[in-house]
């Protein structure tokens, strides 16, 4: 596969940036905000603002607490926070995520490494849902940035083995736990499995063990809190809800509906509106292509890439079971999509390295 030239990749990145800056201010200040999550996402931002200025006192995560802290010292302004999140999304996050694929081992294929770097950066700056999340004070963009810092620390740890990095990573995972509990938990659980080798036979064993493990958790009631959140018949509100629950289902039906939920939410196959079509074309198609690319070339995964894969499975398992709405899924799956972007980039460079004979 021949990649575009480095100059064209850089040009495309800055072209997207040049388009997004005026588009952001035009949409934010002059037009109705377009967001797949609709009212639910709006309610989030309204609640965060109300907590920040003291109209409500129940904090559901650490983000409104941070906003109120800023407000107490005269540093809070809803529009300014939104602009700050926009800058994170279009400048810092793309380059930080792209940096995750860089490694001294790829210096002999420097040109290919730089191309993959810019391709990952383009995927991140183009990502439509992340862009929409910058229009108001949603927590997601801040979480993605912290997530990127965690991954960078983990990558350095896999190369150096320095123990102090474990303390740093656990601290960052705890911060993300305060933002979204199962995200922080998934990052920590990934520590314990990322060294597992992935050949064809072991993948089959892992899949069987995974299904059995999920079923046992369901039978003994350990999944009940997650499944109860989803409800007996899925989410009752939201036009993009699947309308299926996983509670009180037999083992076979539960597994079938769970796999169906994966296809509909993670792979974006639940097409019920023009917004869902747009999300599938602009986000899910690339994810699907890279997913099969990773599966085909899984033997080239590095320890860092395997960690991202196992984290993605753990994290995805939790949110897919607990969620029944595509509008929410497009936000929750961002971490799975980022993981796939980075894994695919690393695998591509590993293949090029082996072809070169390093």
N, C-alpha and C positions, 0 to 999 in steps of 0.2 A: 504494500500500500504506500503510495507516494503522497507525502504531506505537502500542503501549500508552502510557498516560500516564506521565509521569516519576515520579510518586509511586508508581504500581504497580510500576514497574521497580525502584526503590530498595527498596520493601517486599519484593519477590521476592528480591532479592540478599541482604538481611539475614535473610530467612526461611531461605534455603539455608545461610547462615553459622550461624544459630542451630541448625539441624538437624545440621550437620556437626560442630560442636564436641563435643557429647555423643556423637554416633555414633562419632567418631574414637577417643575414649578407651574407649568401650564395646567396640568391635571390637578395638582394640589390646591392651587389658589383660584382657578377659574372654572373648572369643570367638575362634574360628579365623579367621585373616585370609583374606578372599576376594580372590583375584587371578587374572586370566585367564592370566597367564604361569605359574602353578603353581610347580612345583619349580624351574624355571630361575631365576625371580626370587628365590626363597628362597636358592638357591645363591649368587647374586650378593651378597646382604646378608651371608650367613654368611662368605663369602670376605673381604668388606670388613672385617668385624669381626675376623676372624682375623688379617688383615694389620695392622690398627690396634693390636692388643695384642701383636704380634710372633710369632704362631704360624706365619706364612708370610712369605717374603721376596721373592716374585716379584710385582711390581706391573704389572698389565695396563693401567692408566690412572692419571691423577693423583689420582683420588678417594681410594683407599686411602692414598696418600702423605699427603694432607691430614689424613686421620683419624689416621694414626700420628703426625704432627706434633703434633696436638692432644693425643694421648695422652701424648706425651713431656713435655708441660708441664702435665699433670694436668687438661686441659680436655675430655677425651673421655669421654662417657657415651652408650651406644648409644640409650637412650630419649630423652635430652635432644637428641641430634642429630636423631632422628626428629621430635620436637616442633618443633624449629627448622624443619625442612623442611615440616611441616604449616602453620606460620605463614606461611612463604614462599608456599605453595601457595594459601592461602585469603585472604590479605590483600595481600601485595606483588605477586605475579604477576598477579592479575586487574586490579588498578588500573594496573600498569605496562603491560600489554598493551593495555588500554583507552585509555591515554594516547596510544598510537601513532596513533590516528585523529584526534586533536585537532589543529587548525590554525587560525591566525588568519584564514585565508581563509574559514572557515566561521562567523565571528562573526555574519554577517548571518542565518544560520540556526542561531542558538545553541541553540534548543530542540531541533531535530532532532539537532544534534551531541551534546547531552547525552544524548538518548535512545539514540543509537548507542553512546555511551561506556558506558552502563550495560548495554546488551545484550551488548556484548563482554565486559564484566566478569562478567555472569551466565554467559555461555558458558564462561568460564574457571573460575569457582568451581564450576560444575556438573560440569565435565569428569570423568567417573568414573575413568578410568585415572590421571589426575594425583592424584586423591584416594587411590587404592589405593597409589600410590608413596610416600605419606607415612607408611605404617605401619612402615617400617624405614629403613635407611640407604642407600637406593638413590641413585645419582648423578643420576638424571634430573631431579628437581625443581631441584636446584642448577644444572644445565645450562640448564633453561628460563629461570631467572632471569637468568643470564648472557647467554643468547640475547636476552632482552628488552632488556637494557642495550645490546647491540650494535645492535639494530634502532633504538633511540632515537637512538643516536649517528649511525647512517646517515641517519635521517630529518632530523636537524639539518644534516647535511652536504649533503643534497640542497637544502636551503633556503638555506644560508649559503655553501657552497663552501669553508669554512675548512679549510686543508690539515692542520692539526694533528689534526683529527678522523680523517684517514686513518691516522695512526700509532696513535691510540687504538683504532680498529676492527681494525687488523691485530693489535694486541696482544690484544684480546679474542678475535678469531678463533683466535689461537694457543693461548690458554687452552682454548678449546673443542676445538681440535685435540688437546690433551693429554687431554681427556675422551673424545672420540670423533673420530678423525682425519678421517673424511669429512664430518663436520658443519662443522668449521673450514675445510676445503678448499672446500666448497660455498659458504660465505659469501663467501670471497675471489673465487671464480670468478664469482659473481654481479655483481661490480664491472664486468666486462668486457662485459656484454651488456644491462644494464638500460635503456640509452638507445635500444634498438631499438624502432621503431614497430610497433604490432600492429594492422594492418587485416586484413580477411578473406583477401585474397590472400597477404599475408606470413605469416599463420598456416599456410596450406597449404604454402607454401615451407619454413617452419621445421619443420613436421612431417616433410616428405620429407627435408630435410637431417638432421634428428635421427635418423630411422630409418637412413639411409645411414651416418651417422657411427657409430651404435651397431654396425651390421653390420661396418664396417671395423675398429673396435676389437676386435670378436670375432674376425674373420678373422686379424688380425695378432697375436693373443694378449694384447692389453693388458688384456682383461677376465678373463683366466685366474685371477689371484689372488682376485678377487671370486667368480667362478663356482666355483672349487675350494672355497672356504669353504662354499658352499651344498651342494656334494657332487654326486655322479653322479645320485643319486635323491632329492635334497633332504635335509632333516634326518632323521637316522635315529631321533631321539628326539623325544618330544612329541606328545601326542594331537591337537594342532591344526596339525600340519605338512601342507602340501599334498602332499608326496611326489613332487615333480617337480624334476629338475635341469636346468640349462641348458648343461652341458658336453657336448661332442661331439654337438652338434645341428646339422643343416643350417640355412642362413640362414632359410628360410621357417619351419621348425619352431621355431627359436630366437625369432624375432619373435612368432610366435603364442603361445608359452608365456610370453614376457616380458609381452605384453599381458594374457594370462590372469592372470599374477601380480599385475599392477597392479589388475585388477578384484577379485581375491580379497583382496588385502592392503590396498591403499590405500582402496578403496571398501567394504571389509568384506563382500564378497559370499560369502566362504567360511563357510557356515553349517553347522556340524557338531555344535553343542552349544548348550545353553541360554545359556552364557556368550557364545558367538559371536552368538546372537540378541540378547542384551542389549547387547553392544557395537555391533551394527549399529543398533539402535533408538536408543540413547542417544548415540551418537557419529557413526556414519557417515551416518545419514539427513540430519542437518543439513549435514554436509560435502557430500553429493551435491547438495542443494538449492542451496547457496551456490556450488558449482562451476559449475552450469549458469547461475546468476544472473550470475556473473562472465563466463562465456563470452558470454552474450547482450549484456552491457553493457561489453565489453572496451575500447571506444573511450573510456571515461571513466577509464581507469586513469592515475594520476599516476606520475611516475618512481619514487617509493617503492613504489607498488603493483606496478609492473612488476619492480622488483628482487625483491620477495617472490615473485612468480610464477616468475621465472627461477631464483632460489635453490631454490624448492620443486621445480622440475623436475630440477635437477642433483642435489640431495640425495636426492629420491625415486628417481631412476634408480639411484643407487648402492645404497641399502639394499634396494630391491625385488629387484634382481638377486642380492644376496648373502644374502637372507633367504628362508626357506621356512616360517615358522611364524607363525600369526596371533597367538599370545600375545606373541611378540617384536614383531610388526608394530604392535600397539596402542601400544607404547612409542615405536617408531621414527617412526611417522607423526605424532606430536604436533606436530612443527615444521611439517609440511605443513598440518595442520588449523589451527594458529594463524595461519599465513600466509593461509589462505583466509578466516578470520574477519576479519582486518584488511583484506584486499583488498576484501571485500564491503562492509565498513563505509565504507571510503573511496569506493568507487564510488557507494554510495547517497547520500553527502553531495555528491559531485560532480554527480550528477544533480539533486539538490535545488537546488544552487547555480545550475546552468544554467537550471532552470525559473524561478528567481527573477530571472534575467537578469543575474547578476553577471559 
